[in-house]
Amino acid sequence: MTDDWQQGGFGLYVHWPFCQAKCPYCDFNSHVSSQIDQKIWVAAYLSELDRNAPDLSGRVLNTIFFGGGTPSLMEPETVAAVIEAARKHWPVSNDLEITLEANPGSVEAGRFSGYRDAGVNRISMGIQALNDNDLRRLGRIHSVAEARAAFDIARSCFDRVSFDLIYARQDQTLSDWTAELTEALSMAVDHLSLYQLTIEDGTAFGDRYARGKLRGLPEDETAADMYLSTQEICASHGLPAYEVSNHARPGSESRHNQIYWRYGDYLGIGPGAHGRLTINGQRYATETFRMPGEWVKAVNSGSGDALRTPLSTTEQAEEYMMMSMRLSQGLDIERYTKFSGSPINSHKLSQLVDLGMVEQDGAMLRATTTGRPVLNAILRELMVG
């Protein structure tokens, strides 16, 4: 399995930890700061690239992804420096995809043209709702009008623009959501990420929910109907689901995220970034220090990594299954068997096939339309020895 990562490719993830405001539903590693010295951050990112490159030499870099946080708060010069350094360390694919996440409240035409000139060729925009009242409830600092204006700016600078929406929001009905989704699809998008609102521990929404103060969340049955309607409406508009929460016109899928789902290798730098790296035939899970100041201090002391943990073949098999089964194309059974050393439990597999939860197509195993909404339960069954 020394070169297994090549079946997924190799990408670079760069975490920018800062936001203008913390959204109440967000459990990402993001922080609000009024003063950011970008020169310090450029130096730290480049130091981490220099440190990691010797272990990963000779690879072709397929993607770079600037995530966060709100990477559209980065100066274009910061983005350009990271891209230039990555190109120095690795040969890049002919279709190198470079994505930057943006929030509508931080979008400026000049900044976007700067990102384009730096080499960014794909924007992923966190719009989240096309309803001003719901945007306020979600703690977003932009309006629908500002989101549409930001989207237009992005489309004028980039051929590939995606945006995110959250559904199953407070007091949202099925008809509300289908109307909003249809409106989103009319904006000439080629990629949409559509997430059901989840209440995470440690967030403002999580605290509010625990105290019984987060009212109006749809019942599970309504949320399930929203999911099914999402699949039907997006497919009818030419954006079928290629992953549980992601829809795209054929050819417009996120190549970077596919590296995760196809269980490739990716280097994660920046506070709280995770990675999967194969070095000398051993695959490692990596994780960096979470707090921005702590991470910069650690980098200046030699390494931003908090953990670099070798993964057993059993752990790799489980991770591969969890990631690949999210994709519409599914899991390569032979590849899974090479990881695990034994085939998937045939009795459990037959049961799930009979129930219409999964289907086998030659060497590939995938969740059906019926099975996708209960994918976690399917995975629990398949992972039983």
PyMOL commands that set and color helices and strands:
alter all, ss='L'
color gray80, all
select helices_A, chain A and resi 4-7+38-56+71-73+76-89+104-106+109-118+132-137+144-157+174-185+204-210+220-236+255-261+292-300+313-324+333-340+346-354+372-382
alter helices_A, ss='H'
color red, helices_A
select strands_A, chain A and resi 10-16+18-19+31-32+61-68+92-102+122-128+160-167+191-196+241-243+246-248+265-269+274-279+282-288+305-310+331-332+358-361+364-367
alter strands_A, ss='S'
color yellow, strands_A
deselect
rebuild
show_as cartoon
